[in-house]
Amino acid sequence: MDHDHDHDRDHGSSTGIGTGIHSFVAEFHACHAEFDEFTTQLLMDYDFGERPRSFSQAVLARRGDLYELRSTHRFGRVDEPGLDDPGVVDLYAALSIGPRLCVVEVGVEVDLDLDLGAVRAGTRTPYHWKREGIPFGEALTVLRERTRALMKVKDPFGDTS
């Protein structure tokens, strides 16, 4: 009888872990979706020239002893004839989870060989924010706050006309 009781207790703790993981993933997904709405609005508000393209993705990758969840939103153009890589503009929000603490990084990177409509060519990082040493329990809140701060930047591309 005690054995069955121990089994139920173990099952309950794994359910608690599962609920915590589910909540964490759902919160990251909500942040990614909110960021996606923002970049969709940017696509409508900015002149990206002819044949613009955009996509977003959320990726989990291992980087050394950290696991990184990265929400990337990319702007570019449909490949131009005779131009191998016309370049891109990336907006990103990343949460790296370490064994003890987390890192949050939010930014915009422009790497364009040609103007992308009103976004001027060049290589630059017009917005970058990074903080290390964040406790796991605070990391998603910081990620969401910093992503929202980027959404309030008047010219996130750093050089538009």
C-alpha positions in Angstrom: 0.0 0.0 0.0 2.8 2.4 0.8 4.3 1.6 -2.5 1.2 2.8 -4.4 1.2 6.0 -2.3 4.8 6.7 -3.3 3.9 6.1 -7.0 1.1 8.6 -6.8 3.3 11.2 -5.1 6.0 10.7 -7.8 3.3 11.1 -10.5 2.1 14.3 -8.9 5.5 15.9 -8.9 6.1 15.0 -12.6 2.7 16.5 -13.4 3.8 19.7 -11.6 7.0 19.8 -13.7 5.0 19.2 -16.9 2.6 22.0 -15.9 5.6 24.3 -15.3 7.2 23.4 -18.7 3.9 23.8 -20.4 3.4 27.3 -18.9 6.9 28.3 -19.8 6.5 27.2 -23.5 3.1 28.9 -23.7 4.5 32.2 -22.3 7.4 32.1 -24.8 4.9 31.3 -27.6 2.8 34.3 -26.6 5.8 36.5 -26.7 6.7 35.2 -30.1 3.2 35.8 -31.4 3.1 39.3 -30.0 6.4 40.0 -31.7 5.0 38.5 -34.9 2.0 40.9 -34.8 4.4 43.8 -34.4 6.6 42.8 -37.4 3.5 42.2 -39.5 2.5 45.8 -38.7 6.0 46.9 -39.7 5.6 45.2 -43.1 2.4 47.3 -43.6 3.8 50.6 -42.2 7.2 50.7 -43.9 8.2 50.9 -47.5 10.2 47.8 -48.1 10.3 48.3 -51.9 9.2 45.9 -54.5 8.8 42.2 -53.8 9.5 42.2 -50.1 9.4 39.0 -48.1 9.2 38.3 -44.4 9.0 35.3 -42.1 9.3 34.5 -38.5 10.4 31.5 -36.6 11.0 30.3 -33.1 14.0 28.0 -32.7 15.5 26.0 -29.8 19.3 25.5 -30.2 22.1 24.4 -27.9 25.0 26.9 -27.7 27.7 25.5 -25.4 26.2 24.8 -22.0 23.2 27.1 -22.8 19.9 26.3 -24.5 18.7 29.2 -26.5 15.1 29.9 -27.4 15.2 32.5 -30.2 12.3 34.3 -31.9 13.5 35.8 -35.2 11.6 38.0 -37.6 13.3 38.5 -40.9 12.6 41.1 -43.7 14.2 40.8 -47.1 13.3 40.8 -50.7 12.6 38.1 -53.2 16.0 37.1 -54.7 17.1 39.7 -57.3 18.4 38.4 -60.6 22.2 38.6 -60.6 22.5 39.2 -56.9 23.5 36.2 -54.8 22.4 37.5 -51.4 20.5 40.8 -51.3 20.7 40.9 -47.5 18.2 40.8 -44.7 17.0 42.7 -41.6 16.5 40.5 -38.5 14.6 41.5 -35.4 15.1 39.0 -32.6 14.4 38.1 -29.0 16.5 35.4 -27.4 16.4 33.7 -24.1 19.4 31.5 -23.2 19.0 29.1 -20.3 22.0 28.0 -18.4 22.4 25.5 -15.5 22.0 28.4 -13.0 21.1 31.7 -14.7 19.7 33.0 -18.0 20.6 35.5 -20.6 18.1 37.7 -22.4 19.1 39.5 -25.6 16.9 41.6 -27.9 18.0 43.3 -31.1 17.8 44.4 -34.7 20.6 43.6 -37.2 20.7 45.1 -40.6 22.8 43.5 -43.3 21.7 44.8 -46.7 23.8 45.1 -49.9 21.0 47.3 -51.4 18.4 49.5 -49.9 15.2 47.6 -48.9 12.7 50.3 -49.8 13.1 53.0 -47.1 15.6 50.8 -45.1 19.1 51.9 -46.2 21.8 49.5 -47.2 24.6 48.7 -44.9 25.6 46.6 -41.9 24.6 47.8 -38.5 23.0 47.0 -35.2 20.5 49.8 -34.6 19.1 48.2 -31.5 20.7 45.8 -29.0 20.0 45.0 -25.4 21.5 42.2 -23.4 21.5 41.2 -19.8 23.2 38.2 -18.2 22.6 36.6 -14.8 18.8 36.6 -14.8 17.1 34.1 -12.5 15.1 31.6 -14.5 11.8 32.6 -12.8 12.3 36.2 -14.1 13.7 35.5 -17.5 10.5 35.4 -19.5 9.2 38.5 -17.9 12.4 40.3 -18.8 12.3 38.9 -22.4 8.7 40.2 -22.8 9.5 43.6 -21.3 12.5 44.1 -23.5 10.7 42.9 -26.6 8.0 45.4 -25.9 10.6 48.1 -25.5 11.9 47.3 -29.0 8.4 47.6 -30.3 8.2 51.2 -29.1 11.4 52.3 -30.9 10.5 54.9 -33.5 12.9 53.7 -36.2 13.9 50.1 -35.3 16.0 49.9 -38.6 18.2 52.8 -37.6 18.4 54.4 -41.0 15.2 54.9 -43.0 14.2 57.7 -45.2 
